[in-house]
Amino acid sequence: MADSKRIFISRQLASDSPIRKAAKGHYIKDQSLIHFSPLDFEPPETDWVFFYSRNAVRFFFESSNLELYPYQYACLSAGTAEELGRYVLDISFVGNGKPEEVAQLFQETRKQHEPVCFIRANNSVDSVHNLLKSDNTFSIPVYDNQPIEEIPVEDFDILIFTSPMNVDAWFSKNKYVDQEIIVIGSTTKNAVLRHVNRDVLVANEPSEDGITKLLLELV
């Protein structure tokens, strides 16, 4: 096996995570750099509800009374769909996690007169909503996301980032020292490039499996 690597990932991993398995024999620190808290909101009057993330799904369903609102459900990626499937039986649209492609495919799926509400974090780039440029789309924040106060300051060989806010939080306390960087998607890549002038590895799919394939190339 190659020399042991020190790996940071901005997500708490389950014990059976494929990333944890790929990092066996190496040191891995798995920690989100973001604190989440629920926000008050009213269930939207709309035809479609579109979720960006697992957290958006959880906070939406745990904080709202949906009995009067029969929605069509959509989500950005398969990982979000997996979480959504815990709450609903039918999911009408599942994207591939790439906002530009998702926006185009979703626009082809829904009827133009059908309003869409995007469910998001308070500090969200709201990517698909902004790409649609449609009058009958809107978004509501259902949870707040803020950087934690105590950002770890340690030496790592590989940095794995799972959101733009995690990137900004990390580099608010840490300088770039020639680490390899893996990101979960294009918006997170763009966040890294605001801090670092180098190529980063982007997962082919926004999932732990996608990250794992890249990590195995480095360890």
C-alpha positions as CSV (number, residue, x, y, z in Angstrom):
1,M,0.0,0.0,0.0
2,A,1.1,3.6,-0.7
3,D,2.2,5.8,2.1
4,S,-0.6,6.6,4.6
5,K,-2.5,9.7,3.7
6,R,-4.3,12.2,5.8
7,I,-7.8,12.9,4.4
8,F,-10.4,15.5,5.3
9,I,-14.0,15.3,4.1
10,S,-16.6,17.9,5.0
11,R,-19.3,15.4,5.8
12,Q,-19.8,13.0,8.7
13,L,-19.6,9.5,7.2
14,A,-21.6,6.4,8.2
15,S,-19.7,3.4,9.4
16,D,-20.4,1.6,6.1
17,S,-19.6,4.6,3.9
18,P,-17.8,3.6,0.7
19,I,-15.5,6.6,1.3
20,R,-14.5,5.2,4.7
21,K,-13.8,1.8,3.2
22,A,-11.7,3.4,0.4
23,A,-9.7,5.2,3.1
24,K,-8.9,2.1,5.1
25,G,-5.4,2.2,6.3
26,H,-5.3,6.0,6.1
27,Y,-6.3,8.7,8.6
28,I,-9.6,10.3,7.7
29,K,-11.4,13.2,9.5
30,D,-15.0,13.4,8.6
31,Q,-16.7,16.6,9.9
32,S,-19.2,19.0,8.5
33,L,-18.1,22.6,8.8
34,I,-21.8,23.7,8.8
35,H,-24.4,24.0,11.5
36,F,-28.0,23.4,10.5
37,S,-31.2,24.7,12.2
38,P,-34.8,24.7,11.1
39,L,-36.6,27.8,9.8
40,D,-40.3,28.6,10.1
41,F,-42.2,28.4,6.8
42,E,-45.6,27.8,5.3
43,P,-46.2,24.8,3.0
44,P,-46.2,26.4,-0.5
45,E,-49.2,26.4,-2.8
46,T,-47.7,25.0,-5.9
47,D,-47.8,22.0,-8.3
48,W,-44.2,20.9,-8.0
49,V,-41.9,20.8,-5.0
50,F,-38.2,20.5,-6.0
51,F,-35.5,19.5,-3.4
52,Y,-31.9,20.3,-3.7
53,S,-30.5,18.1,-0.9
54,R,-31.2,15.5,1.7
55,N,-31.3,18.2,4.4
56,A,-33.9,20.1,2.4
57,V,-36.1,17.0,2.4
58,R,-35.7,16.3,6.1
59,F,-36.4,19.9,7.3
60,F,-39.3,20.2,4.9
61,F,-41.1,17.1,6.0
62,E,-40.3,17.4,9.7
63,S,-41.5,20.9,10.0
64,S,-44.7,21.1,7.8
65,N,-48.2,19.9,7.6
66,L,-48.7,18.7,4.0
67,E,-52.2,17.1,4.2
68,L,-53.8,19.8,2.0
69,Y,-51.1,19.9,-0.6
70,P,-50.8,17.1,-3.1
71,Y,-47.5,17.8,-4.8
72,Q,-45.5,16.4,-7.6
73,Y,-42.0,15.8,-6.3
74,A,-38.7,16.4,-7.9
75,C,-35.1,16.4,-6.7
76,L,-31.6,17.3,-7.9
77,S,-29.9,13.9,-7.6
78,A,-30.3,10.3,-6.8
79,G,-29.0,10.8,-3.3
80,T,-31.7,13.4,-2.6
81,A,-34.3,11.0,-4.1
82,E,-33.1,8.3,-1.8
83,E,-33.9,10.5,1.2
84,L,-37.2,11.7,-0.4
85,G,-38.3,8.1,-0.8
86,R,-38.5,7.8,3.0
87,Y,-41.4,10.3,3.0
88,V,-43.3,9.8,-0.3
89,L,-44.1,7.0,-2.6
90,D,-44.0,8.7,-6.0
91,I,-41.2,10.9,-7.2
92,S,-41.9,12.4,-10.6
93,F,-38.4,13.7,-11.5
94,V,-34.9,12.8,-10.4
95,G,-31.9,14.7,-11.8
96,N,-28.3,13.7,-12.3
97,G,-27.0,16.3,-9.9
98,K,-25.5,18.6,-12.6
99,P,-27.6,21.9,-12.3
100,E,-27.3,22.9,-16.0
101,E,-28.5,19.5,-17.3
102,V,-31.1,19.1,-14.5
103,A,-32.6,22.5,-15.3
104,Q,-33.0,21.6,-19.0
105,L,-34.4,18.1,-18.3
106,F,-36.8,19.4,-15.6
107,Q,-38.1,22.1,-17.9
108,E,-38.9,19.4,-20.5
109,T,-40.7,17.3,-17.8
110,R,-43.0,19.8,-16.2
111,K,-45.7,21.7,-18.0
112,Q,-44.9,25.4,-18.5
113,H,-48.1,26.6,-16.6
114,E,-47.3,24.4,-13.5
115,P,-45.7,26.4,-10.7
116,V,-42.6,25.1,-9.0
117,C,-41.3,25.7,-5.5
118,F,-37.6,25.0,-4.8
119,I,-36.9,23.9,-1.2
120,R,-33.5,25.1,-0.1
121,A,-31.1,26.2,2.6
122,N,-31.1,29.8,3.7
123,N,-27.6,30.3,2.1
124,S,-28.1,28.4,-1.1
125,V,-27.0,29.2,-4.7
126,D,-30.5,28.1,-5.7
127,S,-28.9,26.9,-9.0
128,V,-31.7,25.2,-10.9
129,H,-34.3,27.8,-10.0
130,N,-32.0,30.6,-11.3
131,L,-31.3,28.6,-14.5
132,L,-34.9,28.1,-15.3
133,K,-35.7,31.9,-15.6
134,S,-39.5,31.3,-15.4
135,D,-42.1,33.5,-13.9
136,N,-44.0,30.8,-12.1
137,T,-41.0,29.4,-10.1
138,F,-40.1,30.5,-6.6
139,S,-38.0,29.2,-3.7
140,I,-38.3,29.0,0.1
141,P,-35.6,28.4,2.7
142,V,-36.6,25.6,5.2
143,Y,-33.4,25.5,7.2
144,D,-30.5,27.8,8.1
145,N,-26.9,26.8,7.4
146,Q,-24.0,28.7,9.0
147,P,-20.3,27.8,9.3
148,I,-19.3,26.4,12.7
149,E,-17.1,28.5,14.9
150,E,-14.3,26.0,15.5
151,I,-12.9,25.1,12.0
152,P,-10.2,22.4,12.3
153,V,-6.7,23.6,11.5
154,E,-4.7,20.5,10.7
155,D,-2.3,19.2,7.9
156,F,-4.0,17.0,5.3
157,D,-2.9,15.5,2.1
158,I,-6.3,15.2,0.5
159,L,-9.3,17.6,1.0
160,I,-12.8,16.5,0.0
161,F,-15.5,19.1,-0.1
162,T,-19.2,18.5,-0.3
163,S,-20.6,22.0,-0.7
164,P,-19.5,25.6,-1.4
165,M,-20.1,26.7,2.2
166,N,-17.9,24.0,3.5
167,V,-15.2,25.2,1.1
168,D,-15.5,28.8,2.3
169,A,-15.5,27.7,5.9
170,W,-12.3,25.7,5.5
171,F,-10.3,28.4,3.7
172,S,-11.4,31.0,6.3
173,K,-9.0,29.3,8.7
174,N,-6.6,27.3,6.5
175,K,-4.2,28.1,3.7
176,Y,-3.8,25.9,0.7
177,V,-0.6,23.9,1.0
178,D,-0.6,21.9,-2.3
179,Q,-3.2,19.3,-1.2
180,E,-5.1,17.2,-3.7
181,I,-8.8,18.4,-3.8
182,I,-11.9,16.4,-4.6
183,V,-15.3,18.0,-4.9
184,I,-18.8,16.6,-5.2
185,G,-19.9,18.9,-8.1
186,S,-19.4,21.9,-10.3
187,T,-20.8,24.5,-7.8
188,T,-18.4,23.3,-5.2
189,K,-15.6,23.3,-7.7
190,N,-16.3,27.0,-8.4
191,A,-16.1,27.7,-4.7
192,V,-12.7,26.1,-4.5
193,L,-11.4,28.1,-7.5
194,R,-12.2,31.3,-5.6
195,H,-9.5,30.3,-3.1
196,V,-7.1,28.1,-5.0
197,N,-5.5,28.4,-8.4
198,R,-5.2,24.8,-9.4
199,D,-7.2,21.9,-11.0
200,V,-9.6,20.0,-8.7
201,L,-11.1,16.5,-9.2
202,V,-14.9,16.6,-9.7
203,A,-17.0,13.5,-9.0
204,N,-18.8,12.2,-12.1
205,E,-21.9,11.9,-9.9
206,P,-22.7,13.9,-6.8
207,S,-22.6,11.0,-4.4
208,E,-20.3,9.2,-2.0
209,D,-19.8,6.6,-4.8
210,G,-18.6,9.3,-7.1
211,I,-16.2,10.6,-4.6
212,T,-14.9,7.2,-3.7
213,K,-13.9,6.5,-7.3
214,L,-11.7,9.6,-7.3
215,L,-10.3,8.9,-3.8
216,L,-9.2,5.4,-4.9
217,E,-7.0,7.0,-7.6
218,L,-5.2,9.0,-4.9
219,V,-4.6,6.4,-2.2
